[in-house]
Amino acid sequence: MNNLAKQVTKGYQAVAVVFLLVLFLSVLIQIIMRNVFHAGSIQLEELARVSLVSLVFLMIPVLTFEKKHIIVDIVLLYLPKQAKKWVGVVTQLLVMCFGIYVLWAIATIMERNWSVRTPALNMPNIVFYIPITLGIFAMTVLSLLGVWMTISAREEEV
């Protein structure tokens, strides 16, 4: 199961790198167009925005799985090992519940607005929300996997 999760996160990273390159190129072209040709492009600006949002949401599950997301551990530093384990389990469960809530919210939004299009690229919302939904879904599943791995870990691994 752990190897499958690693492969999935590697796939998410690869797609996120593509969005990073698109973001970089669209901003670079925008800078050149504005400074050299004194003209901007709303399509490139929106493409950069979509790429940034996609990049962020596709990296959330990767950082969750690798435990490299933002952690405030001042309290955890002073807890005994067994308490750390259960605080980690509760935290992962809260992340999972948050993911389920966000997925429900996206589904609710898409019920009525799936065909609404973005202003510049004319992209339907359903396409815009694909990376967001995939990122939150993977975060939710990987949080559940994190709970399982923490509970099933031996005492010296915690």
N, C-alpha and C positions, 0 to 999 in steps of 0.2 A: 504494500500500500504506500509505503514511504517513497519507493522508487517511482511509482506512478505520479505521486504528488510532485516530486522533483521534476519529472518530465513535463508535467502541466505547467509548472512555474517557469521552466525554461522556455516553453512555447509562448507564454505570456510575455516574458522578457523580450523575446525576439520580435514579437508584434509591437511591443512598446518602443523598441529601438527604431522600428520603421516609422512610428508616429513621431519620435524625437527627430529623426532626419527630415521628415516632412515639415515639422515645426521650424527647424533650423533653416531649411531652404526657403520656406515661405516668408519668414522674417527677413532673411538676407535679401531676397528679391524685393521685398517691400522697402527696405532701407535704400537699396540701389535705385529703385524707381522714384522714391521721394526725393533723394538727394541729387540724383543726376538728371532725371527726366521731369521732376517736379509734378509727379502724378502718382497717386496711390491706387490700390486695387482693393475694393471691399471683399472680393472673392478670396484673395490671399489672406486678408485679415481674418475672415471667418474660418478659412482652412487652418490657420494657425491656432485659432481658438478651439476648434474641434480637435485638432491634434493634441493640444495641451490637455484638454479634458480627458481624452482617450488615454493618453500617456499616464496621467495620474491614476485613473481608475483601474488600468490594467496592471499597474505596479503595486496596488494595495494588497492583492493576494500573495504576491511574491514576498513582500516585506513581512506580511503576517506569518507566512510559512517559515521564513528564515529568522523570525523574531528580531527583525531589524527596524520595526516600526517604532514610533516614539513611545518610550516607556518612562514613566515617572516611578522610579524604584526606591525613593528615599525611605518609604515604609518597609518595603521588601528587604532592604539591607539588614534590618534589625529583627526580622522574624526568624523563628526556627525553621529548619528544612521542611518539616511536615506542614507547617502553616503556609510556607511559600508555595508548596505544591497545590494546596487547596485554594489559595488566593489566585494562583495561575489558572486553575480549572474554572473558578467563578468568573474570572476576567474573560477567558475564552468563550464561556457560555454567554456572557453579556454581549460580546462582539458578535456571536452567532445570532442572538436575538435581534441585535441592531440590524444585521444583514437581512434577516427575514423581514423586518419592518420596512427597510428601504426597498426591498424587492416588491413587497406588497404596495408601497407607495408608487413605485414605477408602474406597476400593473394598473393601478387606479388611474394614474395620469394617462397612460396609453389607451385606456378604454375610450376616451373621448378625443384625445389629441394625437393619435398615432399618425394621422395623415397631414397634420400641420407641417408646413415646410419652413426651413430656415430662410431668412431674408435674402442672403447673397448667393448661396450655393443651391438653393431650392431643394435642399435635402429633406426628406420626410423625417419626422421625429423618431419614427421606429428605427430608422437607420442610425440616427444620431445617438440613440440610447443603447445600441448593441454593445459597444465596449463598456459602457457604464454598467449595464446589466451583467455582462460576463464577469467583470471585475468584482462586483458585489456578490454574485453567486459563488465565485471561486473563493472569495474571502470567507463566506459563510461555511462552505464545505470544509475548507482548510482549518477553520476555527474548531469545527466539530472533530476533525482529525487530530488537532492539537490537544483537545480534551482527552481523546482516547489515548494518545501517546503519553500524556502526562499521567493519567491514571494508571496505565499499564507499565510505566517506567519503574525500574527497580530503585530502591532507596538511594543508592550511591549515584544514580544518574540525575537525580532531581537537582 
